[in-house]
Amino acid sequence: MKKIILFISLFSLSFGVFSQSFSLTDPSGVIPDGGSRTYTTTANISILPGTYYVFVHNISGAPLWVKCMKEIVDTIPGTENGFCWGSCFTPEVYDSPNPILIANGDSSDLSGFSPDYKPNGQTGDSHIRYVFYENGNRANQVTYIATFHATPAGVNNYTKSFGSISNSPNPASDYTVVEYSIPSNFQAPQLVVKNLLGAVVFTSELTSLSGKINLNTSTFVDGIYFYSIQSNNTPIATKKMIIRH
């Protein structure tokens, strides 16, 4: 009986290690293991690396070398897809050749995952599963499915996609200046800043089509943040900001 109990305890411990080593977040918040995200564009506009980020968090008790693999669920013929994990890879690469070291309690902050999708004029949905796993231990993994939704190209969508934002300095300490420019068709535009877990830490109404906002970051905790131009509470353009005091 004692042997059975010991076996069950060891099995449970091993299962816990394998199932709880990693978690995922993006600017919208936590992505559950096996969850999904939808990235929308028009058929004539590519989703380039750095447009969207996903971060892998090492929640185990030891540093881990982590690789990224893509698995095609289904894709629209004529489209192309790649990804970035430390480096950016062309469509024929399915498994990142080099792992990234993530310390225990840390995340893939500056080498976060970023998808690359080119509709090449094709409309419809492509679905790709991305797997983040411990190098040499494929069972220790976390996954999510990306849906790339390409709509018919249109003048309004094309214009809307080119709202622009930037900030300087970046990394920032006590302050940073956010510069923005937005098309006239935006409704109820806002600047919204979120932390890595998706919590809103700052908002400001945008009353002109272009300008600069002085952002006091002295009270922000060190780490990764995302700032977005939003129209009717929908993010249009998003960039990454680093705070270091």
DRENPA-3360 file (N, C-alpha, C; in nm, 2 decimals, always signed):
BEGIN
1 = MKKIILFI = +0.08/-0.12/+0.00/+0.00/+0.00/+0.00/+0.09/+0.12/+0.00 ~ +0.19/+0.12/+0.08/+0.28/+0.24/+0.09/+0.35/+0.26/-0.05 ~ +0.39/+0.15/-0.12/+0.45/+0.16/-0.25/+0.35/+0.22/-0.35 ~ +0.23/+0.19/-0.34/+0.13/+0.24/-0.43/+0.11/+0.39/-0.41 ~ +0.10/+0.43/-0.28/+0.09/+0.57/-0.25/+0.21/+0.65/-0.29 ~ +0.33/+0.59/-0.27/+0.46/+0.66/-0.32/+0.46/+0.67/-0.47 ~ +0.41/+0.57/-0.54/+0.41/+0.58/-0.69/+0.32/+0.69/-0.73 ~ +0.20/+0.69/-0.67/+0.10/+0.79/-0.71/+0.15/+0.93/-0.68;
9 = SLFSLSFG = +0.22/+0.95/-0.57/+0.28/+1.08/-0.53/+0.38/+1.12/-0.63 ~ +0.47/+1.03/-0.67/+0.58/+1.06/-0.76/+0.52/+1.09/-0.90 ~ +0.42/+1.02/-0.94/+0.35/+1.04/-1.07/+0.29/+1.18/-1.07 ~ +0.22/+1.21/-0.96/+0.15/+1.34/-0.95/+0.25/+1.46/-0.95 ~ +0.37/+1.44/-0.88/+0.47/+1.54/-0.88/+0.53/+1.56/-1.02 ~ +0.56/+1.45/-1.09/+0.61/+1.46/-1.23/+0.51/+1.52/-1.32 ~ +0.39/+1.49/-1.31/+0.29/+1.55/-1.39/+0.27/+1.69/-1.37 ~ +0.28/+1.73/-1.24/+0.27/+1.88/-1.21/+0.39/+1.95/-1.26;
17 = VFSQSFSL = +0.51/+1.90/-1.26/+0.63/+1.96/-1.32/+0.61/+1.99/-1.47 ~ +0.56/+1.88/-1.54/+0.55/+1.89/-1.68/+0.44/+1.98/-1.72 ~ +0.33/+1.99/-1.64/+0.21/+2.07/-1.68/+0.22/+2.21/-1.63 ~ +0.32/+2.24/-1.55/+0.31/+2.37/-1.49/+0.45/+2.45/-1.50 ~ +0.53/+2.41/-1.60/+0.66/+2.47/-1.62/+0.64/+2.61/-1.69 ~ +0.54/+2.62/-1.77/+0.53/+2.74/-1.86/+0.39/+2.80/-1.85 ~ +0.38/+2.93/-1.88/+0.25/+2.99/-1.90/+0.28/+3.10/-2.01 ~ +0.17/+3.14/-2.07/+0.18/+3.24/-2.18/+0.10/+3.36/-2.15;
25 = TDPSGVIP = +0.15/+3.48/-2.20/+0.07/+3.60/-2.19/+0.10/+3.68/-2.32 ~ +0.01/+3.78/-2.35/+0.03/+3.87/-2.46/-0.03/+4.00/-2.41 ~ -0.04/+4.11/-2.49/-0.09/+4.24/-2.44/-0.23/+4.23/-2.39 ~ -0.31/+4.13/-2.44/-0.45/+4.12/-2.39/-0.46/+4.04/-2.26 ~ -0.36/+3.98/-2.21/-0.36/+3.91/-2.09/-0.31/+3.77/-2.10 ~ -0.36/+3.68/-2.01/-0.31/+3.54/-2.00/-0.37/+3.46/-2.12 ~ -0.29/+3.38/-2.18/-0.34/+3.28/-2.28/-0.34/+3.15/-2.22 ~ -0.45/+3.08/-2.20/-0.45/+2.95/-2.13/-0.38/+2.85/-2.22;
33 = DGGSRTYT = -0.33/+2.74/-2.16/-0.26/+2.64/-2.24/-0.37/+2.58/-2.34 ~ -0.33/+2.57/-2.47/-0.43/+2.53/-2.57/-0.53/+2.63/-2.61 ~ -0.51/+2.75/-2.56/-0.61/+2.86/-2.60/-0.58/+2.91/-2.73 ~ -0.64/+3.03/-2.77/-0.63/+3.08/-2.90/-0.62/+3.23/-2.90 ~ -0.57/+3.29/-3.01/-0.57/+3.43/-3.04/-0.61/+3.45/-3.19 ~ -0.68/+3.55/-3.22/-0.71/+3.58/-3.36/-0.65/+3.71/-3.40 ~ -0.58/+3.71/-3.51/-0.51/+3.82/-3.56/-0.58/+3.86/-3.70 ~ -0.63/+3.98/-3.71/-0.71/+4.02/-3.82/-0.63/+4.12/-3.91;
41 = TTANISIL = -0.63/+4.10/-4.04/-0.57/+4.19/-4.13/-0.66/+4.19/-4.26 ~ -0.61/+4.27/-4.36/-0.68/+4.26/-4.49/-0.59/+4.18/-4.58 ~ -0.64/+4.13/-4.69/-0.57/+4.04/-4.78/-0.45/+4.10/-4.84 ~ -0.44/+4.23/-4.85/-0.32/+4.30/-4.91/-0.22/+4.35/-4.81 ~ -0.24/+4.32/-4.68/-0.15/+4.36/-4.57/-0.10/+4.25/-4.49 ~ +0.03/+4.23/-4.49/+0.10/+4.12/-4.41/+0.10/+4.16/-4.26 ~ +0.09/+4.05/-4.18/+0.12/+4.06/-4.04/+0.27/+4.04/-4.02 ~ +0.34/+4.14/-4.00/+0.49/+4.13/-4.00/+0.54/+4.10/-3.85;
49 = PGTYYVFV = +0.66/+4.04/-3.84/+0.71/+4.02/-3.71/+0.72/+4.15/-3.63 ~ +0.68/+4.14/-3.50/+0.68/+4.26/-3.42/+0.55/+4.33/-3.41 ~ +0.45/+4.28/-3.49/+0.32/+4.34/-3.48/+0.25/+4.29/-3.36 ~ +0.26/+4.16/-3.33/+0.20/+4.09/-3.22/+0.31/+4.02/-3.14 ~ +0.30/+4.01/-3.01/+0.39/+3.94/-2.92/+0.32/+3.84/-2.83 ~ +0.39/+3.73/-2.81/+0.35/+3.64/-2.70/+0.47/+3.61/-2.62 ~ +0.45/+3.60/-2.49/+0.57/+3.58/-2.40/+0.55/+3.45/-2.32 ~ +0.66/+3.38/-2.32/+0.66/+3.25/-2.24/+0.72/+3.27/-2.11;
57 = HNISGAPL = +0.65/+3.23/-2.00/+0.70/+3.25/-1.87/+0.74/+3.12/-1.81 ~ +0.86/+3.11/-1.75/+0.91/+2.99/-1.68/+0.86/+3.00/-1.54 ~ +0.76/+2.92/-1.50/+0.71/+2.92/-1.37/+0.76/+2.79/-1.29 ~ +0.86/+2.73/-1.34/+0.92/+2.62/-1.27/+1.02/+2.67/-1.17 ~ +1.09/+2.57/-1.11/+1.19/+2.61/-1.01/+1.33/+2.61/-1.06 ~ +1.35/+2.60/-1.19/+1.48/+2.59/-1.25/+1.49/+2.66/-1.39 ~ +1.60/+2.71/-1.43/+1.62/+2.77/-1.56/+1.59/+2.66/-1.67 ~ +1.53/+2.70/-1.78/+1.50/+2.60/-1.89/+1.54/+2.66/-2.02;
65 = WVKCMKEI = +1.59/+2.57/-2.11/+1.61/+2.61/-2.25/+1.48/+2.57/-2.32 ~ +1.43/+2.67/-2.39/+1.30/+2.66/-2.46/+1.31/+2.68/-2.61 ~ +1.24/+2.59/-2.68/+1.23/+2.60/-2.82/+1.09/+2.62/-2.87 ~ +1.07/+2.66/-2.99/+0.94/+2.69/-3.05/+0.92/+2.61/-3.17 ~ +0.80/+2.55/-3.19/+0.76/+2.48/-3.30/+0.63/+2.52/-3.35 ~ +0.61/+2.52/-3.49/+0.48/+2.55/-3.54/+0.42/+2.43/-3.60 ~ +0.29/+2.41/-3.58/+0.22/+2.29/-3.64/+0.10/+2.35/-3.72 ~ +0.10/+2.32/-3.85/-0.01/+2.37/-3.94/-0.14/+2.29/-3.91;
73 = VDTIPGTE = -0.24/+2.36/-3.87/-0.37/+2.30/-3.85/-0.44/+2.30/-3.99 ~ -0.46/+2.42/-4.04/-0.50/+2.44/-4.18/-0.47/+2.58/-4.22 ~ -0.43/+2.60/-4.35/-0.40/+2.73/-4.40/-0.46/+2.75/-4.54 ~ -0.48/+2.88/-4.57/-0.54/+2.91/-4.70/-0.43/+2.89/-4.80 ~ -0.46/+2.82/-4.91/-0.36/+2.81/-5.02/-0.31/+2.94/-5.07 ~ -0.18/+2.96/-5.09/-0.13/+3.08/-5.15/-0.07/+3.17/-5.04 ~ -0.10/+3.14/-4.91/-0.05/+3.23/-4.80/+0.08/+3.17/-4.75 ~ +0.15/+3.25/-4.68/+0.28/+3.21/-4.62/+0.29/+3.25/-4.47;
81 = NGFCWGSC = +0.36/+3.17/-4.40/+0.37/+3.19/-4.25/+0.51/+3.16/-4.20 ~ +0.56/+3.24/-4.11/+0.68/+3.22/-4.05/+0.67/+3.26/-3.90 ~ +0.78/+3.27/-3.83/+0.77/+3.31/-3.69/+0.91/+3.35/-3.64 ~ +0.90/+3.43/-3.53/+1.03/+3.47/-3.47/+1.04/+3.41/-3.32 ~ +1.15/+3.35/-3.29/+1.18/+3.30/-3.16/+1.33/+3.32/-3.14 ~ +1.37/+3.43/-3.09/+1.51/+3.47/-3.08/+1.56/+3.52/-3.21 ~ +1.54/+3.45/-3.32/+1.56/+3.49/-3.46/+1.43/+3.47/-3.54 ~ +1.42/+3.53/-3.65/+1.31/+3.51/-3.74/+1.33/+3.41/-3.84;
89 = FTPEVYDS = +1.23/+3.33/-3.87/+1.25/+3.21/-3.96/+1.15/+3.22/-4.08 ~ +1.20/+3.17/-4.19/+1.12/+3.16/-4.31/+1.02/+3.05/-4.31 ~ +0.92/+3.05/-4.40/+0.81/+2.95/-4.39/+0.85/+2.81/-4.38 ~ +0.96/+2.77/-4.44/+1.00/+2.63/-4.44/+1.05/+2.58/-4.31 ~ +1.08/+2.67/-4.21/+1.13/+2.63/-4.08/+1.01/+2.60/-3.99 ~ +1.00/+2.48/-3.93/+0.89/+2.45/-3.84/+0.93/+2.44/-3.70 ~ +1.06/+2.42/-3.67/+1.11/+2.40/-3.54/+1.24/+2.49/-3.52 ~ +1.23/+2.58/-3.42/+1.34/+2.68/-3.41/+1.47/+2.60/-3.38;
97 = PNPILIAN = +1.58/+2.63/-3.46/+1.70/+2.55/-3.44/+1.77/+2.57/-3.31 ~ +1.76/+2.69/-3.25/+1.83/+2.72/-3.13/+1.73/+2.75/-3.01 ~ +1.75/+2.69/-2.90/+1.66/+2.73/-2.78/+1.70/+2.86/-2.72 ~ +1.60/+2.92/-2.64/+1.63/+3.04/-2.57/+1.63/+3.00/-2.42 ~ +1.72/+3.05/-2.34/+1.73/+3.02/-2.20/+1.64/+3.12/-2.13 ~ +1.55/+3.06/-2.05/+1.46/+3.14/-1.97/+1.48/+3.10/-1.82 ~ +1.52/+3.20/-1.74/+1.55/+3.17/-1.60/+1.42/+3.14/-1.53 ~ +1.43/+3.06/-1.42/+1.31/+3.04/-1.34/+1.26/+3.16/-1.28;
105 = GDSSDLSG = +1.13/+3.18/-1.30/+1.06/+3.30/-1.25/+1.07/+3.41/-1.35 ~ +1.13/+3.39/-1.47/+1.15/+3.49/-1.57/+1.07/+3.46/-1.69 ~ +1.07/+3.55/-1.79/+1.00/+3.52/-1.92/+1.09/+3.56/-2.04 ~ +1.03/+3.53/-2.15/+1.11/+3.55/-2.28/+1.09/+3.70/-2.32 ~ +1.11/+3.79/-2.23/+1.07/+3.93/-2.25/+1.12/+3.99/-2.38 ~ +1.26/+4.00/-2.39/+1.32/+4.06/-2.51/+1.33/+3.97/-2.63 ~ +1.30/+3.85/-2.61/+1.30/+3.75/-2.73/+1.17/+3.69/-2.74 ~ +1.06/+3.76/-2.71/+0.93/+3.71/-2.72/+0.89/+3.66/-2.85;
113 = FSPDYKPN = +0.80/+3.56/-2.86/+0.75/+3.50/-2.98/+0.67/+3.61/-3.06 ~ +0.69/+3.60/-3.19/+0.61/+3.70/-3.28/+0.58/+3.62/-3.41 ~ +0.45/+3.62/-3.45/+0.41/+3.55/-3.57/+0.43/+3.64/-3.69 ~ +0.44/+3.57/-3.81/+0.46/+3.64/-3.94/+0.37/+3.57/-4.03 ~ +0.28/+3.65/-4.09/+0.18/+3.59/-4.18/+0.15/+3.68/-4.30 ~ +0.16/+3.62/-4.42/+0.14/+3.70/-4.54/+0.02/+3.64/-4.62 ~ -0.09/+3.71/-4.62/-0.21/+3.66/-4.69/-0.19/+3.65/-4.84 ~ -0.10/+3.74/-4.90/-0.07/+3.74/-5.04/-0.20/+3.75/-5.13;
121 = GQTGDSHI = -0.29/+3.84/-5.08/-0.42/+3.86/-5.15/-0.53/+3.76/-5.12 ~ -0.50/+3.66/-5.04/-0.60/+3.55/-5.02/-0.68/+3.59/-4.89 ~ -0.81/+3.57/-4.90/-0.90/+3.59/-4.78/-0.93/+3.46/-4.71 ~ -0.98/+3.47/-4.59/-1.02/+3.35/-4.51/-0.93/+3.34/-4.39 ~ -0.95/+3.22/-4.32/-0.88/+3.19/-4.20/-0.78/+3.08/-4.21 ~ -0.66/+3.11/-4.16/-0.56/+3.01/-4.14/-0.54/+2.98/-4.00 ~ -0.51/+2.86/-3.96/-0.50/+2.82/-3.82/-0.36/+2.75/-3.80 ~ -0.28/+2.80/-3.71/-0.15/+2.75/-3.68/-0.13/+2.73/-3.53;
129 = RYVFYENG = -0.09/+2.61/-3.49/-0.06/+2.59/-3.35/+0.09/+2.62/-3.32 ~ +0.12/+2.69/-3.22/+0.26/+2.72/-3.18/+0.28/+2.65/-3.05 ~ +0.39/+2.57/-3.04/+0.43/+2.49/-2.93/+0.56/+2.54/-2.87 ~ +0.56/+2.57/-2.74/+0.68/+2.61/-2.67/+0.72/+2.50/-2.57 ~ +0.84/+2.45/-2.59/+0.87/+2.33/-2.51/+1.01/+2.33/-2.46 ~ +1.04/+2.25/-2.36/+1.17/+2.24/-2.30/+1.26/+2.16/-2.40 ~ +1.37/+2.22/-2.43/+1.47/+2.15/-2.52/+1.50/+2.01/-2.46 ~ +1.48/+1.91/-2.54/+1.51/+1.77/-2.50/+1.40/+1.71/-2.42;
137 = NRANQVTY = +1.29/+1.78/-2.40/+1.18/+1.72/-2.32/+1.05/+1.77/-2.38 ~ +1.01/+1.71/-2.49/+0.89/+1.76/-2.57/+0.76/+1.76/-2.49 ~ +0.76/+1.67/-2.39/+0.64/+1.66/-2.31/+0.61/+1.78/-2.22 ~ +0.72/+1.86/-2.19/+0.71/+1.97/-2.11/+0.68/+2.09/-2.20 ~ +0.56/+2.13/-2.22/+0.52/+2.23/-2.32/+0.40/+2.31/-2.28 ~ +0.38/+2.42/-2.36/+0.26/+2.50/-2.35/+0.23/+2.54/-2.50 ~ +0.10/+2.55/-2.53/+0.06/+2.57/-2.67/-0.05/+2.68/-2.68 ~ -0.06/+2.74/-2.80/-0.18/+2.81/-2.83/-0.20/+2.81/-2.98;
145 = IATFHATP = -0.32/+2.83/-3.03/-0.35/+2.83/-3.17/-0.38/+2.98/-3.22 ~ -0.31/+3.02/-3.32/-0.33/+3.15/-3.38/-0.42/+3.13/-3.50 ~ -0.52/+3.22/-3.51/-0.61/+3.23/-3.62/-0.58/+3.35/-3.70 ~ -0.53/+3.34/-3.82/-0.50/+3.46/-3.90/-0.62/+3.48/-3.99 ~ -0.70/+3.59/-3.97/-0.82/+3.62/-4.04/-0.80/+3.73/-4.14 ~ -0.80/+3.70/-4.26/-0.77/+3.80/-4.37/-0.91/+3.84/-4.44 ~ -0.94/+3.96/-4.43/-1.07/+4.01/-4.49/-1.04/+4.07/-4.63 ~ -1.14/+4.09/-4.71/-1.12/+4.16/-4.84/-1.05/+4.29/-4.83;
153 = AGVNNYTK = -0.96/+4.33/-4.91/-0.89/+4.46/-4.91/-0.99/+4.57/-4.94 ~ -0.98/+4.68/-4.86/-1.07/+4.79/-4.88/-1.00/+4.92/-4.84 ~ -1.04/+5.03/-4.89/-0.97/+5.16/-4.87/-0.98/+5.19/-4.72 ~ -1.09/+5.17/-4.65/-1.10/+5.21/-4.51/-1.02/+5.12/-4.42 ~ -1.02/+4.99/-4.45/-0.93/+4.90/-4.37/-0.79/+4.93/-4.39 ~ -0.75/+4.96/-4.52/-0.61/+4.99/-4.55/-0.56/+5.12/-4.47 ~ -0.65/+5.22/-4.47/-0.61/+5.34/-4.41/-0.61/+5.32/-4.26 ~ -0.71/+5.25/-4.21/-0.72/+5.23/-4.06/-0.59/+5.15/-4.01;
161 = SFGSISNS = -0.53/+5.07/-4.09/-0.42/+4.99/-4.04/-0.30/+5.07/-4.02 ~ -0.30/+5.19/-4.07/-0.17/+5.27/-4.07/-0.17/+5.38/-3.96 ~ -0.25/+5.37/-3.86/-0.23/+5.45/-3.74/-0.09/+5.42/-3.69 ~ -0.02/+5.52/-3.65/+0.12/+5.49/-3.60/+0.14/+5.55/-3.47 ~ +0.23/+5.48/-3.39/+0.27/+5.53/-3.26/+0.42/+5.49/-3.23 ~ +0.48/+5.57/-3.15/+0.62/+5.54/-3.11/+0.64/+5.61/-2.98 ~ +0.75/+5.57/-2.91/+0.78/+5.64/-2.78/+0.93/+5.65/-2.77 ~ +0.97/+5.75/-2.70/+1.11/+5.78/-2.67/+1.13/+5.85/-2.54;
169 = PNPASDYT = +1.22/+5.82/-2.45/+1.31/+5.71/-2.47/+1.25/+5.57/-2.44 ~ +1.31/+5.47/-2.49/+1.26/+5.33/-2.48/+1.38/+5.24/-2.48 ~ +1.43/+5.18/-2.37/+1.36/+5.18/-2.24/+1.35/+5.32/-2.17 ~ +1.25/+5.33/-2.09/+1.22/+5.45/-2.02/+1.24/+5.43/-1.87 ~ +1.26/+5.54/-1.80/+1.28/+5.53/-1.65/+1.16/+5.61/-1.59 ~ +1.18/+5.74/-1.58/+1.08/+5.82/-1.51/+0.98/+5.88/-1.60 ~ +1.01/+5.89/-1.73/+0.91/+5.94/-1.83/+0.94/+5.89/-1.97 ~ +0.85/+5.90/-2.05/+0.87/+5.88/-2.20/+0.76/+5.96/-2.27;
177 = VVEYSIPS = +0.79/+5.99/-2.40/+0.71/+6.07/-2.48/+0.65/+5.98/-2.59 ~ +0.52/+5.97/-2.59/+0.45/+5.89/-2.69/+0.40/+5.98/-2.81 ~ +0.45/+5.95/-2.93/+0.41/+6.03/-3.04/+0.31/+5.95/-3.13 ~ +0.21/+6.01/-3.17/+0.11/+5.93/-3.25/+0.05/+6.01/-3.37 ~ +0.00/+5.93/-3.46/-0.07/+5.99/-3.58/-0.18/+5.89/-3.62 ~ -0.30/+5.94/-3.63/-0.42/+5.85/-3.66/-0.50/+5.91/-3.77 ~ -0.56/+5.82/-3.86/-0.64/+5.86/-3.96/-0.77/+5.93/-3.91 ~ -0.84/+6.01/-3.99/-0.95/+6.08/-3.95/-1.08/+6.00/-3.93;
185 = NFQAPQLV = -1.07/+5.87/-3.98/-1.19/+5.78/-3.96/-1.20/+5.71/-3.83 ~ -1.10/+5.73/-3.74/-1.10/+5.67/-3.61/-1.21/+5.73/-3.53 ~ -1.28/+5.65/-3.45/-1.38/+5.69/-3.36/-1.34/+5.67/-3.21 ~ -1.37/+5.77/-3.13/-1.33/+5.76/-2.99/-1.19/+5.71/-2.96 ~ -1.09/+5.77/-3.03/-0.95/+5.72/-3.01/-0.90/+5.74/-2.87 ~ -0.82/+5.65/-2.82/-0.76/+5.65/-2.69/-0.61/+5.60/-2.70 ~ -0.53/+5.64/-2.61/-0.40/+5.58/-2.59/-0.42/+5.49/-2.46 ~ -0.39/+5.36/-2.47/-0.40/+5.27/-2.36/-0.27/+5.20/-2.34;
193 = VKNLLGAV = -0.23/+5.20/-2.21/-0.10/+5.13/-2.17/-0.14/+5.01/-2.08 ~ -0.09/+4.89/-2.12/-0.12/+4.77/-2.04/+0.02/+4.71/-1.99 ~ +0.01/+4.64/-1.88/+0.13/+4.57/-1.84/+0.13/+4.43/-1.91 ~ +0.23/+4.35/-1.87/+0.25/+4.22/-1.94/+0.13/+4.12/-1.92 ~ +0.06/+4.14/-1.81/-0.06/+4.06/-1.78/-0.19/+4.11/-1.83 ~ -0.18/+4.22/-1.90/-0.30/+4.28/-1.97/-0.38/+4.38/-1.88 ~ -0.33/+4.41/-1.77/-0.40/+4.51/-1.68/-0.37/+4.65/-1.73 ~ -0.47/+4.74/-1.74/-0.46/+4.87/-1.79/-0.39/+4.96/-1.68;
201 = VFTSELTS = -0.28/+5.03/-1.71/-0.22/+5.11/-1.61/-0.23/+5.26/-1.65 ~ -0.27/+5.29/-1.77/-0.29/+5.43/-1.81/-0.38/+5.44/-1.93 ~ -0.46/+5.54/-1.94/-0.55/+5.57/-2.05/-0.55/+5.72/-2.07 ~ -0.57/+5.76/-2.20/-0.58/+5.91/-2.23/-0.66/+5.92/-2.36 ~ -0.76/+6.01/-2.36/-0.83/+6.04/-2.48/-0.75/+6.12/-2.58 ~ -0.76/+6.08/-2.70/-0.68/+6.15/-2.81/-0.77/+6.25/-2.88 ~ -0.75/+6.38/-2.86/-0.84/+6.48/-2.91/-0.79/+6.54/-3.04 ~ -0.68/+6.50/-3.09/-0.63/+6.55/-3.22/-0.58/+6.43/-3.30;
209 = LSGKINLN = -0.56/+6.45/-3.43/-0.52/+6.34/-3.52/-0.37/+6.31/-3.51 ~ -0.29/+6.40/-3.45/-0.15/+6.37/-3.42/-0.11/+6.45/-3.31 ~ +0.00/+6.41/-3.24/+0.05/+6.48/-3.13/+0.14/+6.40/-3.05 ~ +0.18/+6.45/-2.93/+0.27/+6.39/-2.83/+0.21/+6.39/-2.69 ~ +0.23/+6.28/-2.62/+0.18/+6.27/-2.49/+0.30/+6.24/-2.39 ~ +0.32/+6.33/-2.29/+0.42/+6.30/-2.20/+0.37/+6.20/-2.09 ~ +0.43/+6.09/-2.08/+0.38/+5.98/-2.00/+0.48/+5.97/-1.88 ~ +0.42/+5.99/-1.76/+0.50/+5.97/-1.63/+0.51/+5.82/-1.60;
217 = TSTFVDGI = +0.63/+5.77/-1.61/+0.64/+5.62/-1.58/+0.72/+5.60/-1.45 ~ +0.73/+5.70/-1.37/+0.81/+5.69/-1.24/+0.75/+5.59/-1.15 ~ +0.62/+5.57/-1.15/+0.55/+5.48/-1.06/+0.53/+5.34/-1.12 ~ +0.57/+5.32/-1.25/+0.55/+5.19/-1.32/+0.65/+5.09/-1.26 ~ +0.61/+4.97/-1.24/+0.71/+4.86/-1.20/+0.79/+4.83/-1.32 ~ +0.92/+4.80/-1.30/+1.01/+4.76/-1.41/+0.95/+4.64/-1.48 ~ +0.96/+4.65/-1.62/+0.91/+4.53/-1.70/+0.87/+4.58/-1.83 ~ +0.79/+4.49/-1.90/+0.74/+4.51/-2.03/+0.60/+4.56/-2.03;
225 = YFYSIQSN = +0.57/+4.66/-2.11/+0.44/+4.72/-2.12/+0.41/+4.73/-2.27 ~ +0.28/+4.74/-2.30/+0.23/+4.76/-2.44/+0.14/+4.88/-2.44 ~ +0.16/+4.97/-2.54/+0.08/+5.09/-2.55/+0.01/+5.08/-2.69 ~ -0.11/+5.12/-2.69/-0.19/+5.10/-2.81/-0.28/+5.22/-2.84 ~ -0.30/+5.25/-2.97/-0.41/+5.34/-3.01/-0.53/+5.25/-3.03 ~ -0.64/+5.29/-2.96/-0.76/+5.21/-2.97/-0.87/+5.30/-3.03 ~ -0.96/+5.24/-3.11/-1.07/+5.30/-3.16/-1.20/+5.22/-3.13 ~ -1.29/+5.28/-3.05/-1.40/+5.21/-3.00/-1.36/+5.09/-2.92;
233 = NTPIATKK = -1.26/+5.10/-2.84/-1.21/+5.00/-2.75/-1.14/+4.88/-2.82 ~ -1.11/+4.90/-2.95/-1.04/+4.80/-3.03/-0.90/+4.84/-3.06 ~ -0.79/+4.77/-3.02/-0.66/+4.81/-3.05/-0.63/+4.81/-3.20 ~ -0.57/+4.92/-3.25/-0.54/+4.94/-3.39/-0.39/+4.93/-3.42 ~ -0.32/+4.99/-3.34/-0.17/+4.99/-3.35/-0.11/+4.97/-3.21 ~ -0.02/+4.87/-3.20/+0.03/+4.84/-3.06/+0.19/+4.83/-3.07 ~ +0.25/+4.89/-2.97/+0.40/+4.88/-2.96/+0.44/+4.84/-2.82 ~ +0.56/+4.79/-2.81/+0.62/+4.75/-2.68/+0.70/+4.86/-2.62;
241 = MIIRH = +0.69/+4.87/-2.49/+0.77/+4.97/-2.41/+0.83/+4.90/-2.29 ~ +0.96/+4.93/-2.27/+1.03/+4.87/-2.15/+1.05/+4.98/-2.05 ~ +1.03/+4.94/-1.92/+1.05/+5.04/-1.81/+1.17/+4.98/-1.72 ~ +1.27/+5.06/-1.71/+1.38/+5.03/-1.62/+1.42/+5.15/-1.54 ~ +1.41/+5.13/-1.41/+1.44/+5.24/-1.31/+1.59/+5.23/-1.27;
% end
